[in-house]
Amino acid sequence: MKSPTEIAVRQFTPADYEAAIAVNRASYPDYTESLEEWRHWDDTWEHKKYFKARLVAEDGGRIVGWGQINHTPWAFVADKYRIDLTVLPESRRRGFGSAIHDQLLAIADGRGARAVQAAAKESLADGVAFLEHRGYRERKRDWESRLFVRDFDFSRFAGAEERVAKQGIRITTLAEERQRDPEALRKAYELDTDCSQDVPSIDPHTTAPYEEWLAHTIEAPNALPDAWFIAIDSDGRYLGLSDLFSSLDDPTFLWQGLTGVRREARGRGIAMALKLRTVRYGIARGVEHIKTWNDVNNQPMLAINVAMGFVRQPAWVTYEKDLSASSQSRRAP
Ligand SMILES: CC(C)(COP(=O)(O)OP(=O)(O)OC[C@H]1O[C@@H](n2cnc3c(N)ncnc32)[C@H](O)[C@@H]1OP(=O)(O)O)[C@@H](O)C(=O)NCCC(=O)NCCS
């Protein structure tokens, strides 16, 4: 292995966007991201509240890997950080990943971190081994699954949409509601934040202020306001949502955002009616599939997805590395 001193790891600069994104395209061809999306995430990052730093590794002046350490805004814990690192497949097992990782941990240590989290897809053996060999322990497991929409058989769900309509509930979109109700965005925000509380998470969900939610979610370059489905009752109360967003780099699929129904409105068929609309949207847009993730213990959501025919993929495992011992020794007199 090259010694860390032989490997150039330096701060990311805006000139590195394309090269870092190219590392991801080569490493995760099913999950490619665009320059526009990366810039949006960086430009809307709340640096005053949340820490984020990005590094790149070079081999003879060419970027072969990148890494990032950041707070998790949606489950904020001041002394916990998320780490991501990726090395070009042809440059692996030469010490680049370790060099990036060492520097990310040094940053975490310098900030008094108690723990760092990282995730790997269970079928990508090198990522799993890398984390397990460095003291990361599994904390959470999410199944990815994909619904191939072109063959979707709506006859199997005959009555699902009528069942909801008979309760006086209409399914509409954020785009439509914004036309008729100046409060639509605020109501959508409240619904989204309320439903997010019950999504399984290692650390408790934290609520972003309205302006942050707006900038991140609604004003994102891949937002689809006409695929942001909302269930509204006859009193105008927002009861549930299911939203999709696009992958600017890959028009063959859509990402599933949150599907959630307020606690008091559960068990009335609302989630299924919402999800059926997302399938119709996907078909009209001409995509091949919708990608989603669910905690392996999230039975209510998994039951709906299984019934709809989502095909299970390998899981994504979130790991955590405890740094409290090293932090304590550093703080000791
Ligand atoms: C995880 C990842 C970043 C590691 O990158 P990498 O550059 O291969 O990392 P390294 O070369 O430093 O180390 C990888 C292994 O190769 C070994 N290695 C390094 N140089 C070597 C050499 N010359 N000969 C043999 N083995 C070598 C390392 O010791 C290490 O093994 P270990 O875990 O048993 O210590 C890379 O596999 C990747 O991008 N995977 C996809 C993304 C991912 O899953 N990331 C992890 C979570 S964010």
Ligand as a Chemical Component Dictionary entry (heavy atoms), coordinates in Angstrom:
data_LIG
# 
_chem_comp.id                   LIG 
_chem_comp.type                 NON-POLYMER 
_chem_comp.pdbx_formal_charge   0 
_chem_comp.three_letter_code    LIG 
# 
loop_
_chem_comp_atom.comp_id 
_chem_comp_atom.atom_id 
_chem_comp_atom.alt_atom_id 
_chem_comp_atom.type_symbol 
_chem_comp_atom.charge 
_chem_comp_atom.model_Cartn_x 
_chem_comp_atom.model_Cartn_y 
_chem_comp_atom.model_Cartn_z 
_chem_comp_atom.pdbx_ordinal 
LIG C1  C1  C 0 -14.361 1.870  0.207  1  
LIG C2  C2  C 0 -13.407 2.445  -0.824 2  
LIG C3  C3  C 0 -13.532 3.971  -0.769 3  
LIG C4  C4  C 0 -11.975 2.040  -0.462 4  
LIG O1  O1  O 0 -11.078 2.685  -1.372 5  
LIG P1  P1  P 0 -9.610  2.085  -1.667 6  
LIG O2  O2  O 0 -8.859  3.144  -2.347 7  
LIG O3  O3  O 0 -9.704  0.761  -2.294 8  
LIG O4  O4  O 0 -9.048  1.910  -0.166 9  
LIG P2  P2  P 0 -7.609  1.381  0.265  10 
LIG O5  O5  O 0 -6.814  1.010  -0.930 11 
LIG O6  O6  O 0 -7.004  2.399  1.156  12 
LIG O7  O7  O 0 -7.981  0.132  1.153  13 
LIG C5  C5  C 0 -8.766  -0.925 0.653  14 
LIG C6  C6  C 0 -8.127  -2.252 1.042  15 
LIG O8  O8  O 0 -7.046  -2.487 0.155  16 
LIG C7  C7  C 0 -5.875  -2.777 0.917  17 
LIG N1  N1  N 0 -4.745  -2.326 0.117  18 
LIG C8  C8  C 0 -4.358  -1.060 -0.085 19 
LIG N2  N2  N 0 -3.253  -1.048 -0.887 20 
LIG C9  C9  C 0 -2.992  -2.339 -1.196 21 
LIG C10 C10 C 0 -2.003  -2.968 -1.978 22 
LIG N3  N3  N 0 -1.068  -2.259 -2.617 23 
LIG N4  N4  N 0 -2.044  -4.306 -2.085 24 
LIG C11 C11 C 0 -2.976  -5.013 -1.455 25 
LIG N5  N5  N 0 -3.935  -4.479 -0.694 26 
LIG C12 C12 C 0 -3.945  -3.148 -0.564 27 
LIG C13 C13 C 0 -6.094  -1.984 2.181  28 
LIG O9  O9  O 0 -5.289  -2.451 3.241  29 
LIG C14 C14 C 0 -7.533  -2.211 2.436  30 
LIG O10 O10 O 0 -7.782  -3.451 3.042  31 
LIG P3  P3  P 0 -8.223  -3.509 4.584  32 
LIG O11 O11 O 0 -9.601  -2.944 4.626  33 
LIG O12 O12 O 0 -8.168  -4.954 4.918  34 
LIG O13 O13 O 0 -7.232  -2.654 5.332  35 
LIG C15 C15 C 0 -13.729 1.918  -2.249 36 
LIG O14 O14 O 0 -13.788 0.529  -2.223 37 
LIG C16 C16 C 0 -15.014 2.445  -2.839 38 
LIG O15 O15 O 0 -15.040 3.513  -3.422 39 
LIG N6  N6  N 0 -16.135 1.674  -2.693 40 
LIG C17 C17 C 0 -17.456 2.149  -3.153 41 
LIG C18 C18 C 0 -17.975 3.233  -2.234 42 
LIG C19 C19 C 0 -18.179 2.719  -0.811 43 
LIG O16 O16 O 0 -18.765 1.657  -0.589 44 
LIG N7  N7  N 0 -17.686 3.485  0.184  45 
LIG C20 C20 C 0 -17.696 3.066  1.564  46 
LIG C21 C21 C 0 -18.665 3.762  2.418  47 
LIG S1  S1  S 0 -18.872 5.467  2.241  48 
# 
loop_
_chem_comp_bond.comp_id 
_chem_comp_bond.atom_id_1 
_chem_comp_bond.atom_id_2 
_chem_comp_bond.value_order 
_chem_comp_bond.pdbx_ordinal 
LIG C1  C2  SING 1  
LIG C2  C3  SING 2  
LIG C2  C4  SING 3  
LIG C2  C15 SING 4  
LIG C4  O1  SING 5  
LIG O1  P1  SING 6  
LIG P1  O2  DOUB 7  
LIG P1  O3  SING 8  
LIG P1  O4  SING 9  
LIG O4  P2  SING 10 
LIG P2  O5  DOUB 11 
LIG P2  O6  SING 12 
LIG P2  O7  SING 13 
LIG O7  C5  SING 14 
LIG C5  C6  SING 15 
LIG C6  O8  SING 16 
LIG C6  C14 SING 17 
LIG O8  C7  SING 18 
LIG C7  N1  SING 19 
LIG C7  C13 SING 20 
LIG N1  C8  SING 21 
LIG N1  C12 SING 22 
LIG C8  N2  DOUB 23 
LIG N2  C9  SING 24 
LIG C9  C10 SING 25 
LIG C9  C12 DOUB 26 
LIG C10 N3  SING 27 
LIG C10 N4  DOUB 28 
LIG N4  C11 SING 29 
LIG C11 N5  DOUB 30 
LIG N5  C12 SING 31 
LIG C13 O9  SING 32 
LIG C13 C14 SING 33 
LIG C14 O10 SING 34 
LIG O10 P3  SING 35 
LIG P3  O11 DOUB 36 
LIG P3  O12 SING 37 
LIG P3  O13 SING 38 
LIG C15 O14 SING 39 
LIG C15 C16 SING 40 
LIG C16 O15 DOUB 41 
LIG C16 N6  SING 42 
LIG N6  C17 SING 43 
LIG C17 C18 SING 44 
LIG C18 C19 SING 45 
LIG C19 O16 DOUB 46 
LIG C19 N7  SING 47 
LIG N7  C20 SING 48 
LIG C20 C21 SING 49 
LIG C21 S1  SING 50 
# 
